[in-house]
Amino acid sequence: MTKVSHHRIALPERPVIDPAHYLGPPRAMDGSPRPPKPSNGTESAFLAIGPGSESWLIEAAASGAARIRTEWPPLSNSRL
């Protein structure tokens, strides 16, 4: 029998997380980060703004945002 891997023993309420199990964000075949793929016209329009919108979307997803608000309330005059 060959030992494949060795994991530390986890105690109750003390999980053991090995960063090597997480490969990071999706990558293209050449190793570069895979760009976001729009699934509707609103997403396409947002990504068409420029490379900053793509970076912003990647960072938002990395921070755990599941949804991004598409309609913003109008600014009040007191903010101007």
Secondary structure, 3 states (H helix, E strand, C coil): CCCCCCCCCCECCECCCCHHHCCCCCECCCCCECCCCCCCHHHHHHHCCCHHHHHHHHHHHHCCCCCCCCCCCCCCHHHC
